[in-house]
């Protein structure tokens, strides 16, 4: 914005009125100068005194016109002008960060609450991904805003930031070689977020760590297993991800019955139990497709294994499996279908057999051995 060529304050102002104007200029000058807003009132400087440099704050001109002492004007610049500029930079940075965080929260809340017709489990997954991306965007916003503010503060205290900015590339190259694992973790975290490999609340298998994701960061992922142990896994060390929470899950039950049971009847009973669960009001939104009895899965040493499957909403497969086992047990008891139990056969020697064997071994060891001379 071009500055208006306004002259000094008119002579109508008395010396008593000059002091409040000078103080007002000393307070508003740093902020207006940092925002590149021209001051419409030029602070008068007594004749015979040189004006302060254009790069200096208006505090210098105000104190110089008030006291007539150049040393006092310079000290006031460092005690009032520079700190007020730094404070203004930090306040503006904090304001920008607050506004950006509120905007991100608003977008994330809208993404979480936007329904997708006929797919409630997808809505849950979408909300989880939105929260993860919101955390990532807030971290990036905070880093960028306060990084720029830090460079501007260095400029205000008199440091030449041009070499700092010019050496940023060299510093980044050095960090890339010296902290390869750290850079690898950050890049892997960003790609996991973009590709939506997992999010907060997902049940995942990361190799050594298996459990529920509690937090997703740029460097580490926090996972809590079923025993309550918290695992911190570096994103760069994750080679594979098994996610049990995306889109849908499946309950797979293998039921073992005796070889003497009628398999057609067993399959019919299992199908009825599964369809009763599917039609239950408490499981209407949990079992999302018609159950299936796949048939004989294995002919084992204990009995015949029959497999039944149910397609469920994410993270609901374990609850459905527990309910199915309970209902199958009750229905088999009612129908008289035998569920085989593990059996073990023990061979027992008759009394005295061990002593007879020991006596025979002893006689053989004491018998004379013949040899040739």
C-alpha positions in Angstrom: 0.0 0.0 0.0 1.6 3.3 -1.0 2.1 5.9 1.8 0.4 9.2 1.6 2.8 12.2 1.3 1.5 13.9 4.5 3.6 16.6 6.1 4.2 17.2 9.7 1.5 18.0 12.2 0.1 21.4 11.6 1.1 24.2 13.9 -2.4 24.4 15.4 -1.3 21.6 17.7 0.2 22.9 20.9 3.2 21.4 22.5 1.0 19.9 25.2 -1.0 18.1 22.5 2.2 16.8 20.9 3.1 14.5 23.8 -0.1 12.3 23.7 0.2 12.0 19.9 3.8 10.9 20.3 2.8 8.3 22.9 0.0 7.1 20.7 2.4 6.8 17.8 4.9 5.0 19.9 2.3 2.4 20.8 0.5 1.9 17.5 3.6 2.5 15.3 5.2 -1.0 15.7 2.0 -2.9 14.9 1.1 -0.7 12.0 4.6 -0.7 10.7 4.8 -4.5 10.8 1.4 -4.8 9.0 2.7 -2.3 6.4 -0.1 0.1 7.2 1.1 3.8 6.7 0.6 6.1 9.7 -1.5 9.0 8.7 0.1 11.3 11.3 3.8 12.0 11.0 5.5 12.6 14.4 7.1 16.0 14.4 10.8 16.2 15.1 12.4 19.3 16.7 14.6 21.3 14.4 18.2 20.4 14.4 17.6 16.7 15.1 17.9 14.0 12.4 14.9 11.7 11.9 15.3 8.0 12.8 16.0 5.5 10.0 13.0 4.3 8.0 13.6 0.7 9.1 13.4 1.7 12.8 10.0 1.7 14.6 8.1 5.0 15.2 9.0 4.7 18.8 12.3 6.2 18.0 10.7 9.3 16.3 8.2 9.7 19.2 10.8 9.6 21.9 13.2 11.8 19.9 10.5 14.4 19.4 9.6 14.2 23.1 13.0 14.2 24.8 15.3 15.5 22.0 17.8 12.8 23.1 19.0 10.4 20.4 20.4 7.9 22.9 17.1 7.8 24.7 15.4 7.3 21.3 17.6 4.3 20.5 17.2 2.7 23.9 13.4 3.2 23.7 13.5 1.5 20.3 15.0 -1.7 21.8 13.0 -1.6 25.0 9.6 -0.7 23.5 9.7 -0.9 19.7 11.4 -4.3 19.2 9.6 -6.2 22.0 6.3 -4.8 20.9 7.0 -6.0 17.4 7.9 -9.5 18.7 4.8 -9.6 20.8 2.7 -8.6 17.8 4.3 -11.3 15.7 3.6 -14.0 18.4 0.1 -12.8 18.9 -0.7 -12.8 15.2 0.8 -16.3 14.9 -1.2 -17.6 17.8 -4.3 -16.0 16.3 -3.7 -17.6 12.9 -3.1 -21.0 14.5 -6.3 -20.7 16.5 -8.3 -19.7 13.5 -6.8 -22.6 11.5 -7.5 -25.1 14.3 -11.1 -24.0 14.5 -11.5 -24.3 10.8 -10.0 -27.8 10.8 -12.3 -28.8 13.7 -15.3 -27.5 11.8 -14.4 -29.4 8.7 -13.7 -32.6 10.6 -17.0 -32.3 12.6 -18.9 -31.9 9.3 -17.1 -34.9 7.8 -17.9 -37.0 10.8 -21.6 -36.1 10.9 -22.3 -36.4 7.1 -24.3 -39.6 6.7 -23.9 -42.1 3.9 -27.3 -43.8 3.2 -27.4 -47.5 3.9 -23.8 -47.8 5.1 -23.6 -47.0 8.9 -20.3 -48.8 9.3 -18.8 -46.7 6.5 -19.9 -43.6 8.5 -17.9 -44.8 11.5 -14.8 -45.5 9.3 -15.1 -42.1 7.8 -15.3 -40.4 11.2 -12.1 -42.3 12.3 -10.2 -41.2 9.2 -11.4 -37.6 9.6 -10.1 -37.5 13.2 -6.7 -38.9 12.1 -6.4 -36.3 9.2 -7.5 -33.5 11.6 -4.6 -34.4 14.0 -2.1 -34.4 11.1 -3.4 -31.1 9.7 -3.2 -29.4 13.1 0.4 -30.6 13.5 1.4 -29.3 10.1 -0.3 -25.9 10.7 1.4 -25.4 14.1 4.8 -26.2 12.6 4.4 -23.9 9.6 2.9 -20.9 11.5 5.3 -20.8 14.4 8.3 -21.6 12.1 7.5 -18.5 10.0 7.0 -16.5 13.2 10.4 -17.6 14.5 12.1 -16.4 11.3 10.3 -13.0 11.6 11.4 -12.6 15.2 15.0 -13.2 14.2 14.6 -10.5 11.6 13.2 -8.1 14.2 16.2 -8.6 16.6 18.6 -7.6 13.8 19.7 -10.9 12.4 20.0 -11.3 8.7 17.6 -14.1 7.8 18.7 -14.3 4.2 21.6 -16.7 4.9 19.4 -18.7 7.2 16.9 -19.2 4.4 19.6 -19.9 1.9 21.2 -22.5 4.1 17.8 -24.2 4.8 18.4 -26.5 1.8 21.9 -27.5 2.9 20.5 -28.1 6.4 17.7 -30.2 5.1 20.2 -32.3 3.1 22.3 -32.8 6.2 19.3 -33.8 8.3 18.3 -36.2 5.5 21.6 -38.0 5.7 22.0 -37.7 9.5 18.5 -38.6 10.5 17.3 -41.0 7.8 15.2 -43.0 10.2 13.4 -39.9 11.4 12.7 -38.7 7.9 11.6 -42.2 7.0 9.2 -42.3 9.9 7.6 -39.0 9.0 7.2 -39.8 5.3 5.7 -43.2 6.1 3.3 -41.5 8.5 2.1 -39.1 5.9 1.6 -41.8 3.3 -0.3 -43.9 5.8 -2.6 -41.0 6.5 -3.2 -40.3 2.8 -3.7 -43.9 1.8 -6.0 -44.5 4.8 -4.3 -47.7 5.9 -5.6 -47.4 9.4 -7.1 -44.8 11.8 -7.9 -44.2 15.4 -10.1 -47.0 16.8 -9.1 -49.6 14.2 -8.1 -53.1 15.2 -4.8 -53.8 13.5 -2.0 -56.3 13.2 1.3 -54.5 12.8 3.5 -57.6 13.2 4.8 -57.5 16.8 2.0 -55.2 18.0 -1.7 -56.4 17.7 -4.5 -54.3 19.1 -6.5 -51.1 18.8 -5.0 -47.9 17.4 -5.2 -45.1 20.0 -3.2 -42.4 18.3 -1.7 -41.9 14.9 1.2 -39.4 14.7 3.7 -38.4 12.0 6.5 -40.4 13.7 4.9 -43.1 15.8 1.6 -45.0 16.1 0.3 -46.0 19.6 -1.5 -49.4 19.8 -3.0 -51.0 22.9 -3.4 -54.8 22.9 -6.0 -56.9 24.6 -4.0 -57.2 27.8 -3.8 -53.4 28.1 -0.1 -53.0 27.0 0.6 -49.9 25.0 2.9 -50.3 22.0 4.7 -47.4 20.4 5.5 -48.4 16.8 7.6 -46.3 14.5 5.9 -45.7 11.2 9.1 -46.4 9.3 9.3 -49.9 10.8 5.8 -50.9 9.8 6.3 -53.3 6.9 2.7 -54.6 6.7 -0.7 -53.7 8.1 -3.5 -56.0 8.8 -6.7 -54.0 9.4 -9.7 -55.7 10.8 -11.9 -52.6 10.8 -12.2 -51.4 7.2 -15.6 -51.6 5.5 -16.7 -55.0 7.0 -15.6 -58.0 8.9 -16.5 -61.7 8.9 -17.3 -64.2 11.7 -16.0 -67.7 10.9 -17.1 -70.5 13.2 -15.9 -74.1 12.9 -18.3 -76.5 14.7 -17.1 -80.1 15.3 -19.7 -82.9 15.4 -19.4 -86.6 15.7 -19.1 -88.9 12.7 -22.4 -90.5 13.5 -24.4 -87.3 13.1 -26.5 -86.5 10.1 -24.6 -83.7 8.3 -27.7 -82.5 6.4 -29.5 -82.0 9.7 -26.5 -80.3 11.2 -26.2 -77.8 8.4 -29.9 -77.1 8.6 -29.7 -76.4 12.3 -26.7 -74.2 11.9 -28.4 -72.2 9.1 -31.5 -71.7 11.3 -29.5 -70.5 14.3 -27.5 -68.1 12.1 -30.7 -66.7 10.4 -32.4 -66.3 13.8 -29.4 -64.1 14.9 -29.6 -62.2 11.6 -33.3 -61.4 12.2 -32.8 -60.4 15.8 -33.5 -56.7 16.5 -30.3 -56.4 18.6 -28.2 -57.6 15.7 -30.1 -56.1 12.7 -27.3 -53.4 12.1 -24.5 -55.7 13.1 -25.0 -58.7 10.7 -25.1 -56.9 7.3 -25.6 -59.9 5.0 -27.4 -63.2 5.0 -25.4 -65.9 6.9 -23.9 -68.8 5.0 -23.1 -72.4 5.9 -20.2 -73.4 3.8 -20.4 -77.1 4.7 -17.8 -79.7 5.7 -14.5 -78.0 6.3 -12.4 -80.9 7.6 -12.5 -84.5 8.6 -10.5 -84.5 11.7 -9.5 -87.3 14.2 -12.1 -86.1 16.7 -15.1 -85.5 14.3 -16.4 -83.6 11.3 -15.8 -79.9 11.1 -18.7 -77.8 9.6 -18.1 -74.1 8.9 -20.6 -71.2 9.2 -19.9 -67.6 8.4 -21.6 -64.2 9.0 -20.6 -60.9 7.4 -20.6 -58.2 10.1 -19.9 -54.5 10.6 -16.3 -53.6 11.5 -15.2 -54.6 15.0 -18.4 -56.6 15.6 -17.1 -60.0 14.5 -16.1 -61.1 18.0 -19.4 -60.2 19.6 -21.3 -62.1 16.9 -19.0 -65.1 17.3 -19.6 -65.3 21.1 -23.4 -65.0 20.6 -23.4 -67.7 17.9 -21.4 -70.1 20.1 -23.9 -69.7 22.9 -26.9 -70.2 20.6 -25.4 -73.2 18.8 -24.7 -74.9 22.1 -28.2 -74.4 23.3 -29.8 -75.5 20.0 -27.6 -78.7 19.8 -28.5 -79.7 23.3 -32.2 -79.3 22.4 -31.8 -81.2 19.1 -29.7 -83.9 20.7 -26.7 -83.3 18.3 -23.5 -84.4 19.9 -20.5 -82.0 19.9 -17.5 -84.3 20.2 -15.0 -83.7 23.0 -11.2 -84.3 22.8 -10.4 -87.9 23.6 -7.3 -89.5 24.9 -6.4 -93.2 24.9 -4.1 -94.5 27.7 -2.4 -97.9 27.5 -1.8 -99.5 30.9 0.5 -102.5 31.4 -0.7 -105.4 33.5 0.7 -105.7 37.1 4.2 -107.2 37.2 5.1 -106.6 33.6 7.6 -103.9 34.5 9.3 -106.1 37.1 9.5 -109.0 34.7 11.1 -106.8 32.1 13.6 -105.5 34.6 14.5 -109.1 35.7 15.0 -110.2 32.2 17.3 -107.3 31.4 19.3 -108.0 34.6 19.8 -111.7 33.7 21.0 -110.8 30.2 23.5 -108.4 31.6 24.9 -111.0 34.0 25.1 -113.9 31.5 28.7 -114.9 30.5 29.9 -113.8 27.1 31.7 -116.2 24.9 34.5 -115.1 22.8 37.2 -116.6 20.5 40.8 -116.9 21.5 
